[in-house]
Amino acid sequence: MNLTEEQLERYSRHLVLDTIGRRGQEKIMAGKVLVIGTGGLGSPVSLYLAAAGVGTLGIVDSDVVDLSNLQRQLLHTVQDIGRPKVLSAREKINRLNPDVNVVTYHEKVDAQTLTDVIRDREYDFIIDATDNFPSKFLINDTCVLLKKPFSHAGVIRFQGQTMTYVPGKGPCYRCLFEEPPQEGVVPSSKEVGILGAAAGVIGTIQATEALKYLLGAGTLLTGTLLTYDGLTMTFRRIPVSHNPQCPACGNQHASV
């Protein structure tokens, strides 16, 4: 892959990094990442991946832009209210970096459609940027089944958490949380609020994990739940072990 003069300038700060350089930038530009959700997490994830030059960026969301989204969902503006989020997201991404091939999926995913979406472009890495437990468990189970690496994250109030699953190299989301909580047990961000900047912190970490995976560089958050508290500005690394009895990736399955 030959970089154009414009690309050499655009990615110049990557090219001088020993860990990236021209070869690494070519890996990024050949990479395909699927972002599920274009809200508080998906916005910073998508913007940073696009800025980095990820070649194909899949965007999944069935929702439309609402005024209450704009406190944290930086992909969208007042002019986008009422529009499908995937269209708003594609527009902003293309403005930032026209080199990125943005593939949109304006649909609510279930087990079959998510499988079809992931296989549509054979994405290299999946980002869980959703805000509800059924979606998170669905993404985990589908990625484990298809042997696709993914980044999990969640944010509420001033706190956030994230971990990365790589087939054969660590536990999955169900190893940590075996089943979704009963409805109403865990409050939603609509009920208790969310600091927009906290979602930005966690989303940026997810984008970093995706880029490291594409590059084959550094240490991923496999076997580690990283938690963040914006009020005390503290991070904690919590070791997570593979559960041999895990219903998704346990020893009875061939995934791990």
N, C-alpha and C positions, 0 to 999 in steps of 0.2 A: 504494500500500500504506500503510495507516494503522497506525502502531505503537500498541499498547495502553499504558496507564499502566504496567503491569508491565514491558513491553518497553522503554519509555523509561527506566525505572530500571535494568533488567538491563544494557542496553547503553549506559549513560550515559557510560562512559569512552571508548567509541567515538564517541559523538555529539559530544563536545567536540573530537575530533581534526579538524583542518582537512582532512586527507586523506580522512576517512571521512564524518563528519556523518550526517544523516538519510538523504540520498540514497545514500551508500555503504553504510550499514547495510541499506537496502532491497535493494541489489545482493547483499549477502552472504546475506540471508534468501531471496532468489530463486535463489541458487546451488545447483548440484548437483555434489557431489564423490564420486568412487568411490575407496575405500581398499582396496587389494588386500593383505591381510595384517593380522592384528590382534595382532602380537607386539611386539617391542621398539621398532620404528619406528611401526607402526600404532597403538599405544596413545596416545602423545603426540599424534600427528597427529589421531586421532579426537577425543580429549578437547578439544584446543584449537579444532578446527573446530566442534565442538558448542557449546563455550562462546561462540564468536564468533557463533553463530546461523545457521550454514549451513543452508539450508532442507531439503535432502535429502542424506542421507549414506548412500551405499551401502557395505556391508561385505562383503568376500569372504574366506572362509577355510574350508578343508575339515577343519581339525584340531580336536582337543579339548584342553582345558586340562590341562597336566601340572605337577606340582610344580616341576620345573626351570624352568618359564616365569616363575614369580613373582618371580624375581630382577630382572626388567627389564620384564615385560609388565604395566603398571599397570592395564590394563582388567580384570584377573582377580584373584580372591582364592582363598584356601584352599577356600572353600565352592563354588567353581566347578570344582574338579578333576573331570575326567571329562565335563564338559559341553561341547557345541560352543562354540567360541570366539565365533562370531557371536552366539549367544544371550546369552552373558556380556557381550559388548561392547554389544549393544543395551540390555541392562538398565542398565548403568552410564551410557550416554549419555542414556537417557531420564530417569534420576534427576538427572543434571546439568542437562539442558535439555529439558523435555517438548515444546518447540516444534519440535524437530528430527524430521523424518520419517526414521526409520532403516529402510533396506531391506536385508535380509540375504540372502546367497547362500552357503549351506552346501554348497559343491561345489568340486572341483578343476578349475581352468579349463584348457581347451585352446584352440586357435585359434578354434574355432567358438563354444564356450561363452563365451569372453571377449568376442567380438564381440557375442553376444546380450546379455550382461550390460551392456555399455557402451551398447548401443542401447535397453535396457529402459527407461531413464529419460532417454536422451540426455544423459549426464553432461557437464558443462562442463569438468571437470578430473579427471585420474586421478593417483592416488598409488601408486607402486611401493614397497610396504613389505614386499616379500618377502625371503627369505634364501637364494635359490638362483639360479644363473645361467640355467637353462632358463626359469624364470618371468620373469626380467628381460628376456631377449631376446624372449620371447613378448609381453610387455607393450609393449616398444618397437615391435616389428614391427606389432602390432595398432593401436597408437595412430598410428603413421605412416600406415598404410593407411587408417584412419578419419579422419585429420586431427584428432586429439585431442591437446591439450597434456597433458604429464604431468611429474611429478617423479620422477627416479630417485634412489635412495640405497642405500648399503651400509655396514655397520658390522662390524668385527671387532677383537678385543682392545680397545685404547684409541683406535682410529682409525675415522674415518668419511669418507664422501664423498657429494656430492650435486650434481646438475645438473638443469636444467629444459629440456624440449623444447617448443617452440612451432612449429607448422607454418609454414614459410616464413620463420622468423626465426632459424634456427640449426641446428647439427648435432644428430643423434640419438645414441642410445647406441651404435649400431653404427659411427658415424663414429669413435668413440673406441676401442671394442673390437669388432672386426669379427666375431669368432666366439667362442662360449663356450669356456673353457679345457677341456682334456681332464680327465675325471673323475680326482680324486685329486691334480691339480697344485696347486690352491689349497685350503688347509685350510678346514674349516668352523668355525663358532664352537663347535660341540660338541667339536671336537678341540683348539682352542687358546684358547677362552674369549672372553668379551665383557664389558666393563664396562657395566652397565645404564645408567648415567648418560650414557655416550657415545651410546647409541642415543637417549636422551632429547634430547640436543643436536641431533642430526641430524634426528630426527623433528619437533622444534619448528621447525627451519628449513624443512622440507617444508610444514608447515602455514602458515607465513608466506608461502611462495611461492604456495600455493593461494589464500590470501586476497588477496594482491596481484594475482593474475590476475583474480579475480572483481571486484576494485575497479578494475582498469585503472590501478593506481598503482605508482610506483617502478620499479626496474630488476630484471628477473628474471635468474636464473642461466642465461640462454641463451648458448651459446658459452663457458661458463665451468664448469669443474669445481672446486667448492669442497671442499678437503680439511681435515680436522680431526685434530689430535693431542692427546688429552686429557692425555698425560703431560707434554708441554711447553707445553700450552695455547696452541697456535698454529694459525692458519688460513692457508691458501694459496689463491690464486685462479689457476688454471691455464687459460690460453686454449685453447679447443678449436675447430678449424675444421671447416667442412662438408667432407666427403670426396665429391668428385664421383663417385667410383666406389663409394660406399657401396651395399651390396646392398639396403638398406631405403629410403633417401631420396636416392640418387644421382641424377645428371642424367637417367638413363634412366627415372626415375619422375616423376610430376607432383606429388609431395607437397611438394617444396621448390623 
